[in-house]
C-alpha cells in the first residue's frame, strides 16, 4: 500500500509538471509566432508573459517533487494533501480539462476573427451611441427622472439630432452666429468669422468636448478623413457624432467586409473588431458602404474604401454611410483588432 | 488488480501526453499544416476559449501565489489583528482592500479562501470577493474610458458596488455564524500556531519556505484552475455559438432589462476590467440602469466565478449568497436609475 501511495503522488506531480510546462510552451509559442495578438490586447501581454514565467517555475518544482517523492522519504507527514480524489476517472477528467486548451491551441490554426464572429456579437453601426445617448439624456433628464420607462425604451433616446446643430444653420446667417459665438467664447485673440462658424458647427455639450475638438480638427483638414487603425473607434465616433457637418466629405477606411441578411444588395459594412482586454470582450464596429460593385466583394474580404460621407436609414436609425468611390482589396491587417485610444485625442490628427 | 490496471492506464496516458508534447515542441508546424475542415464556429470557440484562459492565467497565478504566501508566511494572529473587530469597520476594511489588491475574482477567490481559513471573518472575506473586483483603480480607469462621455456611470458603479458589499456584509454578519468553507479548516490550514505566535508547518522534509510556497502554488493552481477551465469552456461556447441579437431581443422593458442584464453578465463571465467596454456597446439598446446592473452584477457573480465559489464554500451558502446578490444589486440599481442616472 505504501508503494501505491508513493506512486500516486509521483504520478500527480509528473502530470502537473507536464501540463504546466505544456501551457508555458504554448504561451512561448504564441509569443514567438506573434500570434498572442489574436487573443490578448497588447497592454495585457506583459502579464501573460509573466504568467508563463511563473508557470514554468512552479512546473519545474513540481517535477522536482515528483523525483523526490519517487525516490525520497514518505510523504504522508505532509498535512496539506491537495490530491482531491483517488478515483482515476475523476483525475483523468480534471487533467484533461487542462490538456484541452493545449490540444485546441496546437491543433487548430489561429484565425483572425471576421464576419462570423461579428454576426454572433452584433455589429455596431453607430459608434456614437453612448455619446448621443448622453447628450439626449441630458436634455431630457427631467422627463427621464419623472418617468423611468421612457429611458428604458431603447429607441427613445437615440434621436441624437436634438443635440446636433442642423447642417443648414451655419450657412444661414453669419451675423447672428458671430455675435453669439464671440459672446460665449472669448479666447483673447480675435476670431475670424470662419472660426466662429466652425465653433458653432462643432459645439460640444458637457459630454462631448474631446470628440468635438477632434471632429473640428478633422473637418478643417483639406485631405480626406482617414480612419486609421490607431484610434479607429474614436475617429469614427467623432465623425459620426457630427455626421451632418461631414456630409459630402471624403473618407478613407479599411476593414473586412460584413453583411447583414436584411441589407440591400448594394450595401455592405466595412468593419473592425475592437478589443479591450481579450477576444471575449471584442465588439465589431463598422461603417455602411454603398456600391454597385458590392457583389464583387465576398464577406471577410479586406478592403480599403474611399467614399463620400452620406446618411441612410437602417433599422429605423439614421446612420452614416459611405458612397464608395474606390474599393481596393488589401491584405488582412497585421493586428487583427483595433484598441481603445487612451491618449489625448488631438494626437490622432496630425 | 484494479490498481495494477489503473497504473497501466496512467502510464499509457502519460506516455501519450509526453510524446505529444515532445512532437509539438520540436515541430510546432506539424499541426498547422494538417488540412483541417473549415470549422469556423469551432475556430471562434477556440479563439474565445484561449483568450479567456490566457487573460485569467496571470490573475489566477497571482492569486495562488499570494494564497500560498499567506499560508506559509502569515500567521493567524496577524490576520486577526489586522481585521477590525467592529463589523462595520470590518466591512469598510474589506471594501478598500480591493484598492490594494486590484485583481479579478479568479485571483481573489484563492486568496480569500486562505484568509478565511486563517481566521478572517466570513463576512469580511465575502465582501472582499464581491467589492474587490469592482472598487479598484484598474476597473475605475477602464470604466472611465469606456464611458468617457458619461462619468456618472463610473460613480454609480463604484457606489452601487460599495452599497451591495455593505448590505451583504451586514446580513452575513447578523445571520451566518457557522464555518461555510467546504474543506475543513484543518486540511486547508495545517500549520500550528504555537504560544508565541510562531508558525510551525508540518512539512518535515521541506527545506525552505519558498519551496513550500511553490509546492502549494502548484496544487492550488490545479485545484482552482479546474473550475476556471470548466467555466471558460461553457462561457466560450456561449460566446461563440449564441448570437447576441437573439438574446438582446428577449431583454427589453423596464424590469426585464435588469433581469436580462444579470443573466447576460452571468453567462458572459467577463473580467471586471473589460466588461464596461462591452456594456458601452449596448448603450443604444439598453437603459443606463440596466447597464449598471450588468457592470455590478457580473463581477460579483458569474458562471466562471460561481464555479470557483462552489469549490470554496458550501453549496447552500453559495446559493444564499447568489440570492442576496440578485436582490441587492437589482434594488440598488433601480434606485440609482431613478434618482441619479
Interface residues (C-beta under 8 A of the other chain):
Chain A: X4 X7 X11 X13 X14 X15 X16 X18 X20 X21 X22 X23 X25 X27 X29 X30 X33 X36 X38 X39 X40 X44 X47 X48 X50 X51 X52 X54 X55 X57 X58 X59 X61 X62 X65 X68 X72 X73 X77 X78 X79 X80 X81 X82 X83 X84 X88 X92 X94 X97 X98 X99 X100 X101 X102 X104 X105 X106 X107 X108 X109 X110 X111 X113 X116 X117 X119 X120 X121 X122 X124 X126 X129 X130 X131 X133 X134 X137 X145 X148 X149 X151 X152 X153 X154 X158 X207 X208 X210 X211 X276 X277 X278 X279 X280 X281 X283 X317 X340 X342
Chain B: X3 X6 X7 X9 X10 X13 X14 X17 X18 X21 X24 X25 X28 X31 X32 X34 X36 X39 X40 X41 X42 X43 X44 X46 X47 X48 X49 X50 X51 X52 X53 X54 X55 X57 X58 X61 X65 X71 X142 X145 X146 X147 X148 X149 X150 X186 X187 X188 X190 X202 X203 X204 X205 X211 X214 X215 X216 X217 X218 X219 X220 X221 X222 X223 X225 X226 X229 X230 X233 X235 X236 X239 X240 X241 X242 X243 X244 X245 X248 X252 X253 X254 X257 X268 X270 X271 X273 X274 X275 X277 X278 X280 X281 X283 X284 X285 X286 X287 X288 X289 X290 X337 X338 X339 X341
